[in-house]
């Protein structure tokens, strides 16, 4: 269960998160998508962090979500996530 950086279309983060949550509920994907973080820092305004059980399983679902651009294939260490979100 790793965290990944997802790049989105500019200014569409809130809509992406809304659509992703709807897709997770509709398709019962709670076992794949384990967490969503939207950092407050403006440097991350067009990005979200997703905690995924398996990147290969999640990627096709993400590609169907409006405003998705790409997901970085390298997981982000939990320590770095904590620094970014201020935990």
Legacy VTK file of the C-alpha trace (Angstrom):
# vtk DataFile Version 3.0
C-alpha trace
ASCII
DATASET POLYDATA
POINTS 87 float
0.000 0.000 0.000
1.937 2.931 -1.343
1.280 6.611 -1.978
1.468 7.960 -5.523
1.422 11.453 -7.010
-1.361 12.080 -9.536
-1.199 15.045 -11.921
-4.478 16.638 -12.977
-5.710 19.185 -15.481
-5.147 22.725 -14.151
-7.812 23.936 -11.742
-9.738 20.654 -11.726
-8.580 19.008 -8.495
-11.890 19.287 -6.629
-13.837 17.880 -9.577
-11.365 15.027 -10.007
-11.645 14.072 -6.335
-15.447 14.210 -6.569
-15.505 12.010 -9.688
-12.954 9.614 -8.209
-14.994 9.194 -5.022
-18.115 8.546 -7.111
-16.287 5.923 -9.196
-14.899 4.247 -6.073
-18.382 3.941 -4.570
-20.140 2.964 -7.808
-17.592 0.296 -8.741
-16.788 -0.863 -5.189
-13.097 -0.009 -5.487
-12.494 0.692 -1.793
-10.038 -2.213 -1.632
-7.862 -0.615 -4.359
-8.090 3.107 -3.506
-7.191 3.330 0.170
-6.637 7.067 0.661
-6.816 10.469 -0.998
-4.814 13.500 0.147
-5.158 17.023 -1.227
-2.293 19.119 0.170
-3.072 22.748 1.005
0.244 24.083 -0.359
-0.342 25.875 -3.679
2.607 24.069 -5.265
0.390 20.955 -5.273
-2.794 22.703 -6.477
-3.146 20.469 -9.553
-2.111 17.240 -7.831
-3.439 14.700 -5.374
-1.784 11.868 -3.536
-3.454 8.481 -3.679
-2.769 5.522 -1.446
-3.194 2.460 -3.627
-3.165 -1.237 -2.941
-1.791 -1.931 -6.424
-0.807 0.605 -9.087
-1.384 -1.741 -12.029
-4.941 -2.454 -10.897
-5.728 1.203 -10.155
-4.283 2.773 -13.318
-7.065 1.705 -15.753
-9.704 3.051 -13.359
-7.863 6.364 -13.014
-7.612 6.774 -16.768
-11.421 6.785 -16.940
-11.763 9.668 -14.449
-12.259 13.078 -16.028
-9.369 15.550 -15.498
-6.795 12.785 -14.832
-3.491 13.363 -16.641
-0.918 10.938 -15.254
0.265 9.072 -12.212
3.917 8.922 -11.249
4.928 5.239 -11.207
7.402 5.603 -8.337
5.811 5.410 -4.865
6.341 8.286 -2.454
7.806 7.368 0.944
5.403 7.834 3.890
7.875 10.231 5.551
7.691 12.555 2.543
3.875 12.417 2.549
3.900 13.391 6.237
6.095 16.413 5.496
3.930 17.501 2.560
0.630 17.334 4.431
2.123 18.582 7.685
1.457 15.518 9.838
LINES 1 88
87 0 1 2 3 4 5 6 7 8 9 10 11 12 13 14 15 16 17 18 19 20 21 22 23 24 25 26 27 28 29 30 31 32 33 34 35 36 37 38 39 40 41 42 43 44 45 46 47 48 49 50 51 52 53 54 55 56 57 58 59 60 61 62 63 64 65 66 67 68 69 70 71 72 73 74 75 76 77 78 79 80 81 82 83 84 85 86
